[in-house]
Each structure stands twice: as structure tokens, then as C-alpha cells.
Amino acid sequence: MKYHIADRMDRMAPSGIRKVNEKALAMERAGEHVIHFEIGRPDFDTPEYIKQAACKSLADGNVHYTSNFGLAELRQTIADKLGRENHIDYKASEILVTVGLSEAVFAVLASTLNEGDEILVPDPVWLNYINVPNLLGAKAVTYSLKEESGFQMDLEELRSKITEKTRAVVIVTPNNPTGGVLSQNTLRQVAEVAIANDLLVISDEIYERLIYDGEQHLSIASLPGMKERTFTMNGMSKAYAMDGWRLGYVAAPEEYIAAMNKFHQHNTTCAPSFVQAAGVAALTQEGDEVAEMVKEYRRRRDYAVAAINDIPGIHCQCPKGAFYIFINCRELGMKSAALSVYLLEHAKIALVPGDVFGPGGEGYLRMSFANSYENVVEGCRRLKEAVKQVRQAK
Ligand SMILES: Cc1ncc(COP(=O)(O)O)c(C=O)c1O
């Protein structure tokens, strides 16, 4: 029988991260001890007070659909959080609760991009920002984040890529895969460009709490004239170690919320009821849980950055946010994909080839330090040995 797969599916690439992960898991099943640096998810358990809130909600019988927009209490809680922490004055009616930030990306892009429209996205970037526009028949046009500039944006380059078809610019700060944090000055300039060219701004702030060295997260929607043109997207996955719970949100003017809700109604209906109750608890009852996780991420980061920069042939910048190190391997003279396979097969360390995140990632490997301190130490030891062998074989 012939399989009838729609042509549009060819416009989406399968996840290059999962490809490495599948191979690593297969090796584990065959008895190998692989160190996982490929997966971008917290290794911590969800804080107990959040689990308790979900259990209580279930015990109370909250097992049915909620409003498509999300529980009223959660929408208000999110609006309060955005006012208190991000200095943006949203009403509850300007919040749509989604099944992870991933669903928010689909909802935002499906509601704003016509076929043939262009959207400016970073290179390298979390690939949903390339694949979803492609699926929708829009065109993702990349702007580069270069290591030389600390993975900041080049505003001149951004301006040069704007055409009459450009609808929106995507910013991801802190960034996956670079760990870069856009400076406040850069964000102010992006806001100026957006206003001058009447562009929407799609702001992915999922890593806002995972930020180090006294850096301050700035939400672009808090800048003058920006709220009406910004989609502020966030979720519980990273800060609260809730990636499996699938809870996210997008904040935007009500007209956009109404359009996105049509997409959301036909896609997921609503985020799970008791998960939304847990989301209220996450945002209102937090003690020092997130701060403790961030402290431990920083400890691992500091170790790994020093260890990597001590290995002849590779080097990295110290990421200011998220839990990724983008390792520059150009000197080794191998393609990222081949190097990733070599390191997995010979050193049993799983790292994602940088080109998976766009052409600008070629020559890099992404290491997620969301793994135990001991594994970070052992993984860096293995990396050192393997890189030495690659250099000797040259
Ligand atoms: C930049 C970025 N945005 C969004 C997500 C996904 O978030 P969620 O789990 O809320 O769908 C990820 C996951 O890795 C990410 O790196």
C-alpha cells in the first residue's frame, strides 16, 4: 500500500537532537555507559509543592476541560507575574494558556503569518522557529548570532534583511543553543527597528529565570510602544523543571488572543486542568527552589567552561543564561555532525551538532549541562581524551 503523506510534511525537518538521543539510547540498551549532554531539559525533579498542588487538584475532581483560554485563576496569576517581575501591564484577558511554549509558537505563527510572509529568526536557534514558518508556507529569514559578539545580534544585518514581506522578528533570550543573553541595549534597538518598520516581535523568554553573573532579564514588551506589537511567550518547563507537564502561555493584545484561541481550540482545546492548577501554585508559592536549581546549574557551568577551555583544539564562551554551552570545534577540521558521531561512538558522550540549529551552528557542538555535576566532570574528562585523539589523527 502507498502511504499518503502530505507534501507539506517535507517542509519540516525531523529533530536533529532526537537523532543523537535515539542513538545514545540504543547504545545504552546495548550496555554502554553514555553521558547525556544532548537533551535540553532540567535533570531536577519538579519541586514538591507543585506536585502536591496537582495531586490536590486531581483529588478535588478537577479532571474536565477548562475554558479554552485557560483557568481564570491561572490567567490572572500569569498577568500578575508579568506585572511584578517583567514590568508589563497585562490583563488576564490578554493571556492564553497553552500546552507548553511549543504550542504557543504554533498559535502565534498560525495567527500572524500569511503564506509568503517573511519572519526574521536567529541563526542558530531552537528549530521550531524555522520549521513552523516553513510548514505554514511562510519564509524564515535568518539573522546571525556570532560568537565574536558574544552571540548578540548585528542590528545592521537585521535591518538589511527587512523587506516589504517581513511581518515579525523572533528573539530568544536567553538563547538555545548559544546560552547568550541579549543586552538591554540590543533589545532597545530591536524595539526601535520593530516600531520603525511596523513589525511584530515574538519574544521567547522560556529561559528567563536561568540567568547568571548578575545579568538581568529584560522583556521587550516592557519597553515603550512595544506591548501592542509583542507576543511574550513563556512556560513552566525550564524554571520549574516541569517540561513533562506541558504548560506554557502567550501574552498579547486581546485581538491576537482571540485569533490564537481559534487555533488552540481546534488543536488542544485546553492545557490539562490539574496541570493548570499546579501552574498557579508554581507561580505563587515559590520558595527558594528555583534559586537552588540555578545555583547548581551555575556550579556545573563554571566547571565545564573551565574544563573545555583547558582542552587544546576547542573553546567556548561562558554562557550567561540557559543551560547550554556552545563549544567551538572549528580548529579540529571536522564537520559538527561527524564529530558528534565520533564523540558518541568513541567517548560515549552525546552532544548535539551545532548545524542542527541552523547553518551558523556549523563548527560547534551544543552541550547541555542539565546533568549531574559528577557526569559533567566525567563527560569533560572523556571529551578531553577524545579531542586529543582527533588531533593526533589529523
Ligand atoms: C528556546 C525554547 N523555547 C521553547 C522550548 C519548549 O518549551 P516547552 O517545553 O514549554 O514547549 C524550548 C525547549 O527546548 C526552547 O529551547
The ligand as an SDF file (V2000), in Angstrom:
LIG
                    3D

 16 16  0  0  0  0  0  0  0  0999 V2000
   14.0090   28.3660   23.1370 C   0  0  0  0  0  0  0  0  0  0  0  0
   12.9850   27.3360   23.5200 C   0  0  0  0  0  0  0  0  0  0  0  0
   11.6850   27.6720   23.5250 N   0  0  0  0  0  0  0  0  0  0  0  0
   10.7470   26.7690   23.8620 C   0  0  0  0  0  0  0  0  0  0  0  0
   11.0680   25.4760   24.2160 C   0  0  0  0  0  0  0  0  0  0  0  0
    9.9950   24.4780   24.5510 C   0  0  0  0  0  0  0  0  0  0  0  0
    9.2510   24.8670   25.6480 O   0  0  0  0  0  0  0  0  0  0  0  0
    8.0250   23.9950   26.1530 P   0  0  0  0  0  0  0  0  0  0  0  0
    8.5470   22.8070   26.8900 O   0  0  0  0  0  0  0  0  0  0  0  0
    7.2910   24.9450   27.0600 O   0  0  0  0  0  0  0  0  0  0  0  0
    7.2190   23.6160   24.9670 O   0  0  0  0  0  0  0  0  0  0  0  0
   12.4060   25.0860   24.2130 C   0  0  0  0  0  0  0  0  0  0  0  0
   12.7790   23.6940   24.5400 C   0  0  0  0  0  0  0  0  0  0  0  0
   13.8910   23.2660   24.4920 O   0  0  0  0  0  0  0  0  0  0  0  0
   13.3830   26.0460   23.8700 C   0  0  0  0  0  0  0  0  0  0  0  0
   14.6810   25.7290   23.8550 O   0  0  0  0  0  0  0  0  0  0  0  0
  1  2  1  0
  2  3  1  0
  2 15  2  0
  3  4  2  0
  4  5  1  0
  5  6  1  0
  5 12  2  0
  6  7  1  0
  7  8  1  0
  8  9  2  0
  8 10  1  0
  8 11  1  0
 12 13  1  0
 12 15  1  0
 13 14  2  0
 15 16  1  0
M  END
$$$$
